[in-house]
């Protein structure tokens, strides 16, 4: 019965297979980390969108669409 140690081509095949298994394992780990990052970023985007909506809701309703002058924003004591 022949083993990988007896046949150089089988030993090379075993070595290459082991390397591929290691690379696949690292790739799976990387994909998991990237997926977690994407989920976190999506949560942050959703939070920022909610905050932006809230800020827009706080703005006075100016249906004219024209930019306001900073003079309109001066406090009453000026």
Gaussian input, Z-matrix of N, CA and C with variables (Angstrom, degrees):
# hf/3-21g

backbone

0 1
 N
 C     1     B1
 C     2     B2     1     A1
 N     3     B3     2     A2     1     D1
 C     4     B4     3     A3     2     D2
 C     5     B5     4     A4     3     D3
 N     6     B6     5     A5     4     D4
 C     7     B7     6     A6     5     D5
 C     8     B8     7     A7     6     D6
 N     9     B9     8     A8     7     D7
 C    10    B10     9     A9     8     D8
 C    11    B11    10    A10     9     D9
 N    12    B12    11    A11    10    D10
 C    13    B13    12    A12    11    D11
 C    14    B14    13    A13    12    D12
 N    15    B15    14    A14    13    D13
 C    16    B16    15    A15    14    D14
 C    17    B17    16    A16    15    D15
 N    18    B18    17    A17    16    D16
 C    19    B19    18    A18    17    D17
 C    20    B20    19    A19    18    D18
 N    21    B21    20    A20    19    D19
 C    22    B22    21    A21    20    D20
 C    23    B23    22    A22    21    D21
 N    24    B24    23    A23    22    D22
 C    25    B25    24    A24    23    D23
 C    26    B26    25    A25    24    D24
 N    27    B27    26    A26    25    D25
 C    28    B28    27    A27    26    D26
 C    29    B29    28    A28    27    D27
 N    30    B30    29    A29    28    D28
 C    31    B31    30    A30    29    D29
 C    32    B32    31    A31    30    D30
 N    33    B33    32    A32    31    D31
 C    34    B34    33    A33    32    D32
 C    35    B35    34    A34    33    D33
 N    36    B36    35    A35    34    D34
 C    37    B37    36    A36    35    D35
 C    38    B38    37    A37    36    D36
 N    39    B39    38    A38    37    D37
 C    40    B40    39    A39    38    D38
 C    41    B41    40    A40    39    D39
 N    42    B42    41    A41    40    D40
 C    43    B43    42    A42    41    D41
 C    44    B44    43    A43    42    D42
 N    45    B45    44    A44    43    D43
 C    46    B46    45    A45    44    D44
 C    47    B47    46    A46    45    D45
 N    48    B48    47    A47    46    D46
 C    49    B49    48    A48    47    D47
 C    50    B50    49    A49    48    D48
 N    51    B51    50    A50    49    D49
 C    52    B52    51    A51    50    D50
 C    53    B53    52    A52    51    D51
 N    54    B54    53    A53    52    D52
 C    55    B55    54    A54    53    D53
 C    56    B56    55    A55    54    D54
 N    57    B57    56    A56    55    D55
 C    58    B58    57    A57    56    D56
 C    59    B59    58    A58    57    D57
 N    60    B60    59    A59    58    D58
 C    61    B61    60    A60    59    D59
 C    62    B62    61    A61    60    D60
 N    63    B63    62    A62    61    D61
 C    64    B64    63    A63    62    D62
 C    65    B65    64    A64    63    D63
 N    66    B66    65    A65    64    D64
 C    67    B67    66    A66    65    D65
 C    68    B68    67    A67    66    D66
 N    69    B69    68    A68    67    D67
 C    70    B70    69    A69    68    D68
 C    71    B71    70    A70    69    D69
 N    72    B72    71    A71    70    D70
 C    73    B73    72    A72    71    D71
 C    74    B74    73    A73    72    D72
 N    75    B75    74    A74    73    D73
 C    76    B76    75    A75    74    D74
 C    77    B77    76    A76    75    D75
 N    78    B78    77    A77    76    D76
 C    79    B79    78    A78    77    D77
 C    80    B80    79    A79    78    D78
 N    81    B81    80    A80    79    D79
 C    82    B82    81    A81    80    D80
 C    83    B83    82    A82    81    D81
 N    84    B84    83    A83    82    D82
 C    85    B85    84    A84    83    D83
 C    86    B86    85    A85    84    D84
 N    87    B87    86    A86    85    D85
 C    88    B88    87    A87    86    D86
 C    89    B89    88    A88    87    D87
 N    90    B90    89    A89    88    D88
 C    91    B91    90    A90    89    D89
 C    92    B92    91    A91    90    D90
 N    93    B93    92    A92    91    D91
 C    94    B94    93    A93    92    D92
 C    95    B95    94    A94    93    D93
 N    96    B96    95    A95    94    D94
 C    97    B97    96    A96    95    D95
 C    98    B98    97    A97    96    D96
 N    99    B99    98    A98    97    D97
 C   100   B100    99    A99    98    D98
 C   101   B101   100   A100    99    D99
 N   102   B102   101   A101   100   D100
 C   103   B103   102   A102   101   D101
 C   104   B104   103   A103   102   D102
 N   105   B105   104   A104   103   D103
 C   106   B106   105   A105   104   D104
 C   107   B107   106   A106   105   D105
 N   108   B108   107   A107   106   D106
 C   109   B109   108   A108   107   D107
 C   110   B110   109   A109   108   D108
 N   111   B111   110   A110   109   D109
 C   112   B112   111   A111   110   D110
 C   113   B113   112   A112   111   D111
 N   114   B114   113   A113   112   D112
 C   115   B115   114   A114   113   D113
 C   116   B116   115   A115   114   D114
 N   117   B117   116   A116   115   D115
 C   118   B118   117   A117   116   D116
 C   119   B119   118   A118   117   D117
 N   120   B120   119   A119   118   D118
 C   121   B121   120   A120   119   D119
 C   122   B122   121   A121   120   D120
 N   123   B123   122   A122   121   D121
 C   124   B124   123   A123   122   D122
 C   125   B125   124   A124   123   D123
 N   126   B126   125   A125   124   D124
 C   127   B127   126   A126   125   D125
 C   128   B128   127   A127   126   D126
 N   129   B129   128   A128   127   D127
 C   130   B130   129   A129   128   D128
 C   131   B131   130   A130   129   D129
 N   132   B132   131   A131   130   D130
 C   133   B133   132   A132   131   D131
 C   134   B134   133   A133   132   D132
 N   135   B135   134   A134   133   D133
 C   136   B136   135   A135   134   D134
 C   137   B137   136   A136   135   D135
 N   138   B138   137   A137   136   D136
 C   139   B139   138   A138   137   D137
 C   140   B140   139   A139   138   D138
 N   141   B141   140   A140   139   D139
 C   142   B142   141   A141   140   D140
 C   143   B143   142   A142   141   D141
 N   144   B144   143   A143   142   D142
 C   145   B145   144   A144   143   D143
 C   146   B146   145   A145   144   D144
 N   147   B147   146   A146   145   D145
 C   148   B148   147   A147   146   D146
 C   149   B149   148   A148   147   D147
 N   150   B150   149   A149   148   D148
 C   151   B151   150   A150   149   D149
 C   152   B152   151   A151   150   D150
 N   153   B153   152   A152   151   D151
 C   154   B154   153   A153   152   D152
 C   155   B155   154   A154   153   D153
 N   156   B156   155   A155   154   D154
 C   157   B157   156   A156   155   D155
 C   158   B158   157   A157   156   D156
 N   159   B159   158   A158   157   D157
 C   160   B160   159   A159   158   D158
 C   161   B161   160   A160   159   D159
 N   162   B162   161   A161   160   D160
 C   163   B163   162   A162   161   D161
 C   164   B164   163   A163   162   D162
 N   165   B165   164   A164   163   D163
 C   166   B166   165   A165   164   D164
 C   167   B167   166   A166   165   D165
 N   168   B168   167   A167   166   D166
 C   169   B169   168   A168   167   D167
 C   170   B170   169   A169   168   D168
 N   171   B171   170   A170   169   D169
 C   172   B172   171   A171   170   D170
 C   173   B173   172   A172   171   D171
 N   174   B174   173   A173   172   D172
 C   175   B175   174   A174   173   D173
 C   176   B176   175   A175   174   D174
 N   177   B177   176   A176   175   D175
 C   178   B178   177   A177   176   D176
 C   179   B179   178   A178   177   D177
 N   180   B180   179   A179   178   D178
 C   181   B181   180   A180   179   D179
 C   182   B182   181   A181   180   D180
 N   183   B183   182   A182   181   D181
 C   184   B184   183   A183   182   D182
 C   185   B185   184   A184   183   D183
 N   186   B186   185   A185   184   D184
 C   187   B187   186   A186   185   D185
 C   188   B188   187   A187   186   D186
 N   189   B189   188   A188   187   D187
 C   190   B190   189   A189   188   D188
 C   191   B191   190   A190   189   D189
 N   192   B192   191   A191   190   D190
 C   193   B193   192   A192   191   D191
 C   194   B194   193   A193   192   D192
 N   195   B195   194   A194   193   D193
 C   196   B196   195   A195   194   D194
 C   197   B197   196   A196   195   D195
 N   198   B198   197   A197   196   D196
 C   199   B199   198   A198   197   D197
 C   200   B200   199   A199   198   D198
 N   201   B201   200   A200   199   D199
 C   202   B202   201   A201   200   D200
 C   203   B203   202   A202   201   D201
 N   204   B204   203   A203   202   D202
 C   205   B205   204   A204   203   D203
 C   206   B206   205   A205   204   D204
 N   207   B207   206   A206   205   D205
 C   208   B208   207   A207   206   D206
 C   209   B209   208   A208   207   D207
 N   210   B210   209   A209   208   D208
 C   211   B211   210   A210   209   D209
 C   212   B212   211   A211   210   D210
 N   213   B213   212   A212   211   D211
 C   214   B214   213   A213   212   D212
 C   215   B215   214   A214   213   D213
 N   216   B216   215   A215   214   D214
 C   217   B217   216   A216   215   D215
 C   218   B218   217   A217   216   D216
 N   219   B219   218   A218   217   D217
 C   220   B220   219   A219   218   D218
 C   221   B221   220   A220   219   D219
 N   222   B222   221   A221   220   D220
 C   223   B223   222   A222   221   D221
 C   224   B224   223   A223   222   D222
 N   225   B225   224   A224   223   D223
 C   226   B226   225   A225   224   D224
 C   227   B227   226   A226   225   D225
 N   228   B228   227   A227   226   D226
 C   229   B229   228   A228   227   D227
 C   230   B230   229   A229   228   D228
 N   231   B231   230   A230   229   D229
 C   232   B232   231   A231   230   D230
 C   233   B233   232   A232   231   D231

   B1=1.4435
   B2=1.5247
   B3=1.3201
   B4=1.4499
   B5=1.5287
   B6=1.3351
   B7=1.4639
   B8=1.5178
   B9=1.3126
   B10=1.4560
   B11=1.5201
   B12=1.3152
   B13=1.4587
   B14=1.5255
   B15=1.3437
   B16=1.4623
   B17=1.5284
   B18=1.3117
   B19=1.4650
   B20=1.5310
   B21=1.3453
   B22=1.4674
   B23=1.5342
   B24=1.3261
   B25=1.4667
   B26=1.5273
   B27=1.3339
   B28=1.4612
   B29=1.5212
   B30=1.3216
   B31=1.4623
   B32=1.5271
   B33=1.3203
   B34=1.4717
   B35=1.5271
   B36=1.3088
   B37=1.4671
   B38=1.5276
   B39=1.3347
   B40=1.4702
   B41=1.5353
   B42=1.3241
   B43=1.4628
   B44=1.5241
   B45=1.3296
   B46=1.4621
   B47=1.5229
   B48=1.3078
   B49=1.4671
   B50=1.5259
   B51=1.3188
   B52=1.4707
   B53=1.5258
   B54=1.3347
   B55=1.4643
   B56=1.5229
   B57=1.3203
   B58=1.4618
   B59=1.5276
   B60=1.3278
   B61=1.4617
   B62=1.5287
   B63=1.3262
   B64=1.4696
   B65=1.5205
   B66=1.3360
   B67=1.4652
   B68=1.5248
   B69=1.3169
   B70=1.4620
   B71=1.5256
   B72=1.3217
   B73=1.4585
   B74=1.5221
   B75=1.3300
   B76=1.4669
   B77=1.5275
   B78=1.3233
   B79=1.4658
   B80=1.5237
   B81=1.3219
   B82=1.4676
   B83=1.5247
   B84=1.3232
   B85=1.4654
   B86=1.5323
   B87=1.3240
   B88=1.4564
   B89=1.5259
   B90=1.3138
   B91=1.4663
   B92=1.5193
   B93=1.3182
   B94=1.4674
   B95=1.5244
   B96=1.3307
   B97=1.4683
   B98=1.5282
   B99=1.3270
   B100=1.4614
   B101=1.5262
   B102=1.3186
   B103=1.4604
   B104=1.5224
   B105=1.3253
   B106=1.4669
   B107=1.5248
   B108=1.3299
   B109=1.4648
   B110=1.5279
   B111=1.3267
   B112=1.4668
   B113=1.5280
   B114=1.3236
   B115=1.4634
   B116=1.5222
   B117=1.3425
   B118=1.4665
   B119=1.5233
   B120=1.3251
   B121=1.4639
   B122=1.5273
   B123=1.3247
   B124=1.4605
   B125=1.5286
   B126=1.3277
   B127=1.4646
   B128=1.5269
   B129=1.3378
   B130=1.4633
   B131=1.5246
   B132=1.3210
   B133=1.4611
   B134=1.5204
   B135=1.3273
   B136=1.4637
   B137=1.5287
   B138=1.3293
   B139=1.4661
   B140=1.5307
   B141=1.3283
   B142=1.4650
   B143=1.5281
   B144=1.3164
   B145=1.4637
   B146=1.5260
   B147=1.3409
   B148=1.4704
   B149=1.5225
   B150=1.3387
   B151=1.4637
   B152=1.5255
   B153=1.3132
   B154=1.4618
   B155=1.5188
   B156=1.3358
   B157=1.4599
   B158=1.5237
   B159=1.3477
   B160=1.4587
   B161=1.5294
   B162=1.3150
   B163=1.4602
   B164=1.5274
   B165=1.3296
   B166=1.4641
   B167=1.5274
   B168=1.3288
   B169=1.4640
   B170=1.5231
   B171=1.3201
   B172=1.4662
   B173=1.5247
   B174=1.3226
   B175=1.4549
   B176=1.5233
   B177=1.3387
   B178=1.4650
   B179=1.5190
   B180=1.3167
   B181=1.4663
   B182=1.5141
   B183=1.3185
   B184=1.4596
   B185=1.5192
   B186=1.3099
   B187=1.4630
   B188=1.5193
   B189=1.3442
   B190=1.4584
   B191=1.5269
   B192=1.2986
   B193=1.4610
   B194=1.5102
   B195=1.3328
   B196=1.4592
   B197=1.5185
   B198=1.3177
   B199=1.4623
   B200=1.5255
   B201=1.3148
   B202=1.4608
   B203=1.5191
   B204=1.3190
   B205=1.4461
   B206=1.5229
   B207=1.3174
   B208=1.4624
   B209=1.5220
   B210=1.3464
   B211=1.4681
   B212=1.5198
   B213=1.3305
   B214=1.4729
   B215=1.5279
   B216=1.3185
   B217=1.4521
   B218=1.5208
   B219=1.3285
   B220=1.4700
   B221=1.5453
   B222=1.2972
   B223=1.4669
   B224=1.5317
   B225=1.3335
   B226=1.4669
   B227=1.5297
   B228=1.3131
   B229=1.4517
   B230=1.5234
   B231=1.3038
   B232=1.4595
   B233=1.5004
   A1=108.95
   A2=116.97
   A3=122.45
   A4=109.95
   A5=116.15
   A6=121.13
   A7=108.55
   A8=115.92
   A9=120.72
   A10=111.17
   A11=116.87
   A12=119.80
   A13=111.54
   A14=117.71
   A15=121.38
   A16=111.79
   A17=117.42
   A18=121.78
   A19=108.82
   A20=117.34
   A21=120.24
   A22=112.99
   A23=117.88
   A24=119.68
   A25=110.82
   A26=117.44
   A27=120.18
   A28=110.74
   A29=117.07
   A30=120.94
   A31=109.48
   A32=117.62
   A33=121.44
   A34=110.16
   A35=116.79
   A36=120.74
   A37=110.29
   A38=116.76
   A39=120.34
   A40=110.66
   A41=117.09
   A42=120.97
   A43=110.48
   A44=116.21
   A45=120.16
   A46=111.03
   A47=117.28
   A48=121.46
   A49=110.44
   A50=116.57
   A51=120.75
   A52=110.64
   A53=116.88
   A54=120.29
   A55=111.32
   A56=116.82
   A57=120.54
   A58=111.46
   A59=116.74
   A60=120.21
   A61=110.49
   A62=116.78
   A63=121.00
   A64=109.85
   A65=117.06
   A66=120.45
   A67=110.77
   A68=117.49
   A69=121.12
   A70=110.37
   A71=116.15
   A72=120.58
   A73=111.17
   A74=116.94
   A75=120.75
   A76=110.72
   A77=116.95
   A78=120.87
   A79=111.05
   A80=117.22
   A81=121.34
   A82=110.58
   A83=116.81
   A84=121.20
   A85=110.35
   A86=116.11
   A87=120.60
   A88=110.92
   A89=117.14
   A90=121.32
   A91=110.37
   A92=118.02
   A93=121.49
   A94=110.75
   A95=117.08
   A96=120.89
   A97=111.33
   A98=116.29
   A99=119.77
   A100=110.62
   A101=117.76
   A102=121.32
   A103=110.77
   A104=116.87
   A105=120.42
   A106=110.92
   A107=116.54
   A108=120.41
   A109=110.49
   A110=116.88
   A111=120.54
   A112=110.17
   A113=117.60
   A114=120.97
   A115=110.21
   A116=117.50
   A117=120.65
   A118=111.56
   A119=116.19
   A120=119.76
   A121=110.86
   A122=117.59
   A123=120.33
   A124=110.49
   A125=116.98
   A126=120.45
   A127=110.52
   A128=116.95
   A129=120.60
   A130=111.00
   A131=117.48
   A132=121.44
   A133=109.86
   A134=116.52
   A135=120.00
   A136=110.88
   A137=117.30
   A138=121.27
   A139=110.60
   A140=116.91
   A141=120.71
   A142=111.31
   A143=116.95
   A144=119.82
   A145=111.02
   A146=116.76
   A147=120.00
   A148=110.63
   A149=116.30
   A150=120.21
   A151=110.86
   A152=117.38
   A153=120.80
   A154=110.75
   A155=117.20
   A156=121.12
   A157=110.90
   A158=115.90
   A159=119.85
   A160=110.64
   A161=117.51
   A162=120.70
   A163=110.70
   A164=116.78
   A165=119.98
   A166=110.61
   A167=116.43
   A168=120.05
   A169=110.96
   A170=118.09
   A171=121.92
   A172=111.75
   A173=117.33
   A174=120.69
   A175=109.59
   A176=116.22
   A177=117.92
   A178=109.72
   A179=115.56
   A180=120.24
   A181=109.25
   A182=115.87
   A183=121.75
   A184=106.81
   A185=115.35
   A186=119.69
   A187=113.05
   A188=118.29
   A189=119.44
   A190=111.88
   A191=116.46
   A192=119.65
   A193=113.00
   A194=117.37
   A195=119.97
   A196=109.78
   A197=117.21
   A198=119.45
   A199=110.32
   A200=114.89
   A201=120.12
   A202=109.91
   A203=115.76
   A204=121.62
   A205=109.06
   A206=116.40
   A207=119.77
   A208=110.75
   A209=118.14
   A210=121.01
   A211=110.67
   A212=116.43
   A213=120.05
   A214=111.30
   A215=116.44
   A216=121.62
   A217=112.90
   A218=118.75
   A219=121.73
   A220=110.15
   A221=116.59
   A222=119.54
   A223=110.70
   A224=118.00
   A225=121.42
   A226=114.34
   A227=120.76
   A228=121.16
   A229=113.39
   A230=119.97
   A231=121.90
   A232=110.74
   D1=132.25
   D2=-176.00
   D3=-95.81
   D4=140.16
   D5=176.54
   D6=-114.49
   D7=171.76
   D8=-179.30
   D9=-62.38
   D10=-30.17
   D11=-178.78
   D12=-73.21
   D13=-24.65
   D14=-179.44
   D15=-80.51
   D16=-30.56
   D17=-175.16
   D18=-113.38
   D19=115.96
   D20=-177.77
   D21=-59.45
   D22=-35.73
   D23=-179.28
   D24=-68.68
   D25=-35.02
   D26=176.59
   D27=-70.15
   D28=-38.10
   D29=177.80
   D30=-64.15
   D31=-41.55
   D32=178.07
   D33=-65.10
   D34=-41.42
   D35=178.66
   D36=-63.54
   D37=-43.24
   D38=177.68
   D39=-61.71
   D40=-42.59
   D41=-179.71
   D42=-63.34
   D43=-45.36
   D44=-179.96
   D45=-65.62
   D46=-39.30
   D47=178.32
   D48=-63.69
   D49=-42.49
   D50=177.87
   D51=-62.45
   D52=-43.09
   D53=177.76
   D54=-61.42
   D55=-41.77
   D56=178.78
   D57=-65.05
   D58=-39.80
   D59=178.27
   D60=-63.79
   D61=-40.05
   D62=178.36
   D63=-64.69
   D64=-45.97
   D65=179.17
   D66=-61.87
   D67=-41.14
   D68=179.42
   D69=-62.95
   D70=-39.94
   D71=178.92
   D72=-63.98
   D73=-45.52
   D74=177.69
   D75=-63.88
   D76=-38.82
   D77=179.44
   D78=-64.20
   D79=-42.64
   D80=177.65
   D81=-61.91
   D82=-41.76
   D83=178.78
   D84=-63.87
   D85=-43.33
   D86=178.82
   D87=-62.26
   D88=-43.88
   D89=178.55
   D90=-60.84
   D91=-41.91
   D92=177.69
   D93=-60.39
   D94=-44.82
   D95=179.42
   D96=-65.10
   D97=-41.09
   D98=179.06
   D99=-65.54
   D100=-40.35
   D101=177.24
   D102=-61.26
   D103=-42.19
   D104=177.89
   D105=-62.50
   D106=-40.09
   D107=179.08
   D108=-65.17
   D109=-41.64
   D110=179.40
   D111=-63.69
   D112=-41.50
   D113=178.67
   D114=-62.48
   D115=-45.24
   D116=178.19
   D117=-61.35
   D118=-43.23
   D119=-179.82
   D120=-64.84
   D121=-39.20
   D122=178.31
   D123=-64.26
   D124=-39.64
   D125=177.15
   D126=-63.66
   D127=-40.85
   D128=178.31
   D129=-65.41
   D130=-40.92
   D131=178.59
   D132=-61.99
   D133=-44.79
   D134=-179.89
   D135=-63.26
   D136=-40.65
   D137=177.60
   D138=-62.92
   D139=-45.76
   D140=179.46
   D141=-63.64
   D142=-37.13
   D143=178.19
   D144=-66.04
   D145=-40.39
   D146=176.92
   D147=-63.10
   D148=-43.61
   D149=179.60
   D150=-64.45
   D151=-40.06
   D152=177.83
   D153=-63.22
   D154=-42.11
   D155=177.17
   D156=-60.86
   D157=-42.38
   D158=179.11
   D159=-63.71
   D160=-41.50
   D161=178.46
   D162=-64.28
   D163=-41.66
   D164=178.25
   D165=-63.76
   D166=-37.47
   D167=179.31
   D168=-66.49
   D169=-26.50
   D170=-179.25
   D171=-79.45
   D172=-20.13
   D173=-179.86
   D174=-67.86
   D175=144.87
   D176=175.87
   D177=-64.49
   D178=148.40
   D179=-179.91
   D180=-76.31
   D181=106.56
   D182=176.92
   D183=-116.69
   D184=95.08
   D185=-174.00
   D186=-75.46
   D187=-9.66
   D188=-178.44
   D189=-71.16
   D190=-27.64
   D191=178.47
   D192=79.06
   D193=1.69
   D194=179.27
   D195=-85.96
   D196=146.23
   D197=179.05
   D198=-66.38
   D199=143.07
   D200=179.21
   D201=-85.58
   D202=149.55
   D203=177.65
   D204=-83.18
   D205=145.31
   D206=176.87
   D207=-63.95
   D208=-25.53
   D209=177.25
   D210=-62.16
   D211=-30.26
   D212=177.77
   D213=-68.62
   D214=-19.64
   D215=-176.62
   D216=-94.80
   D217=-1.33
   D218=-176.90
   D219=-64.50
   D220=141.65
   D221=176.04
   D222=-64.76
   D223=159.22
   D224=-174.50
   D225=-61.41
   D226=-24.40
   D227=-175.79
   D228=-78.01
   D229=0.35
   D230=177.73
   D231=-90.72

